[in-house]
Structures are given as structure tokens and as C-alpha cells.
Amino acid sequence: MKDINSERWTENVLSSMQRNKKVSPSRDLFNDIQRRIDQTEIRVLPFSQSLAGVAAAVLLLAFNFFAVNPYSVFENNPRAIVSDETASAPELISDFKIYE
Amino acid sequence: MTAITDGDTVAFRQLYDLCAPQVYSLALSYAQEEQAAEEITQDVFTNIYKKAGTFNGQSAVRTWIYRITVNTSLNYIKKKKRNNWLGLDFVKKEATDFVHPGAILENKENAILLYRVIETLPSQQKTAFILSFIEELPRQEVADIMEISLKAVESLLQRAKKKLREELRPHYPHRRKIKKYLSK
């Protein structure tokens, strides 16, 4: 008798979640999801904007090249630059020649 | 799904309204905690929005969504277990019996026990049991969600029920204690 009761009880437990009431998440959950999507969404740039970005980068590299170029010339031929500067400001150079 | 891929939020809202209760209910059966189930639901719908373009129409949308929910829930549980093991879960909670908010009053004490013993099942058996006996989905749909044969689902359910019966056996004489706990 106890076995029959035990079996019946077990079956009742196993089927206890059948015909259960439907559950729903909280009302604000959709807004949270929306917010999360907006945060993680990667903005796809239009082609013209991407092109402008590439042009700006190229321009920046070019400016950097021209800025650094005189130093590389100096490293190759230091006299050329020094003589050039002496020609443009002789009094400045002479002031610094204190051991002459 | 095409509209969602194109970023149509109205279509996404419609899909959410249609499927959120099922997703939440399934997540609740795995996580056994309302806040965690909401987190899983959030993850599922964020993934649906991001991956709508990858839906190839080989299965029904509902099946696809259920599959994402099962995987997200199992990953959530795995991550939680790992964090517990590493001691990273700083807000440790007391292990309490889960009272499913959808359980009918007269079934509440049995439902508490059921959720307690479901935890002992391996993940495949757990999924088959939850989808079949809690979500009450047809066996063929369960097979489609799990991407296994109908025969394999039947076999998993048989093993799950056997294991659950074994786990429930020692609880039978003590069921009065649960009644007492519930009446408090």
C-alpha cells in the first residue's frame, strides 16, 4: 500500500509543473534590452565619411613626413644645414663663438 | 526576421511580445531565480537582435529562439558554477528552495521538490525534461530544438525520469516537513 502511495506521490511531483500559470518578465525588461543594444551597436559609417577619414590620415602622415624630413637630411649631411643657418643669421652664430 | 536584421525596432518589439514569456519561463526553469532569468532573457533577445541575419529559415523561428535560450541558460549556469568555485561570486546567497511563480497553489510543495531534484540531472536530460514536462512542448519540437532524433529524446526522458524517481524516493517520508515549511 505504501509503495502504491509512494508511486502515486512520485508521479504527482513529476507532473506538478504541468498546466502551470504563464509567467512574464517585468515590464521594464524590453527597455533594458533596447538600451543594451543601443550601447553595443557598432555604427556603420557611410562610404564618404570613411573616405574623408582615410584622406585625413594620409594628410597627417604627409605633414609628419615633411616635419621629420629636415632632421633626416641633417643626419646625412650636417654641414649643409649648419652653413645654411650661418648664412641667414651670422650675428647670432658669432655671439656663440666665445672661444675665438 | 529580415525586418529585424534591417534594424526595425517595431518588428523586434513584436517578436519580443510574442516570445518573451516562453523565453523567460524556460530561463526560470534553468536558473531557478527570477533576477537571473531576466538576465538570461536580456542576453537571449540581445543575441536575437544581433544574429537575426544568421537565421537561415531551416527551422521555425520559435525553435531557433528556444535553442538560443537553452544554450544561454546552460552557459549562465556553467559561468555561475565557475564563479562559485573560484570564489568570485561576492554576493553569496543562501541556497533556498525555488518556488516557481507559475506553480498552482495546490502543486507548490511538489514543484519545490521537483526543482530541487531537477538540479541533479545532467544537462541533456535536464533540457529534455524541462522542454517536455514543464514547457509541455511536443516531442518532435524538443528533438528539433536539441538537434537530436525523436528516439534520442525518448531515451533521454526515460533516463531523466528514472533518475528523478531515485532522487525523490528518500524525500517521500519527509514530505510533511515541506508542508510545514510552506505553511510558515
Interface residues (C-beta under 8 A of the other chain):
Chain A: S6 W9 T10 N12 V13 L14 S15 S16 M17 Q18 R19 N20 K21 K22 V23 S24 P25 S26 L29 F30 D32 I33 Q34 R36 I37 T40
Chain B: T9 R13 Y16 A20 P21 Y24 S25 L28 S29 A37 E38 T41 Q42 F45 T46 Y49 K50 H100 P101 G102 A103 I104 N107 N110 A111 L113 L114 V117 F133 I134 E136 K161 L164 R165 L168 R169 Y172 R175
